[in-house]
Amino acid sequence: MPNVRRGLRRYVDPRPFGGVVCAGNRAKEFAAPFDPASHRGPTHSLLLLPPWALPLSWVLAKILREPGGWRALYGVCALGIGAHIAGDWITSFGTMLLAPLSDWRAGIGTTFIIDLWFSGIILVGLILSITTVRLNERLNC
């Protein structure tokens, strides 16, 4: 595993990668019960975004062995969680942005819950960013 981590650090700066991990994974959703009525509730609240970013940044700092600790990754994790919430906000199902104070579901309704075009655009951006970093390293060597 150390070789993978060292190889990953060579191609990707760990802090933005941490934001991608926080935005792309659904780790915080496992804290909610598997009940459709409570899904996208407290785990997708703008009010509870700071408390959710704290444990994620702490765990990510331990995994990446970040010298600055959780404080160096907190902003990136908060940004990643915020991007995740925004992505759920634009769906037709919506999300409870003000949970636990309100059960009002905000939703723009521009995309379906599983939108392959939207996911494809994000995936293409991630692939291009990784290949660009690799190409820049080869040209600078």
Phi, psi and omega in degrees: 000325179301326179294322178295315180297317180294319178294322179295317179295333180290326184261333187226130173294126188297331183292309175296327177299322177299322177295321177296318179297315181294326180281321187277329183276168181244034185300319183289341179285340178287345177286335179276145176297155181279067181232120183302332181290329181261352179294142184061038177253250182299332180284347181240026182269136175292331179290328181261007178301313180300315177295330177288325182291332182296305180293327178294318179292325179294313179296317180295323177296323177291318181293314183275354183054049181291123181298330180278358180073198184295332182296327180290336183252355184299312181297320180293319178294319178297320178295319178295317178294320177299320177294323177295316179297317179297322178295325177282334180293327183279355180280167179288336179284327179077183180209154180274091184292334185250018178295145005269006181284334182216148176257016177293131180260113176271132178203132179278323177083023180277338181227156173284164183301318175247102183246109184291328178294313180297315179295322178296320178298317178296316180297318178297319177298318178295317180296317178297322180293321179291317181291327178294318178297316179296318180295318178296323178294321180292321181287329181278344182285000000 
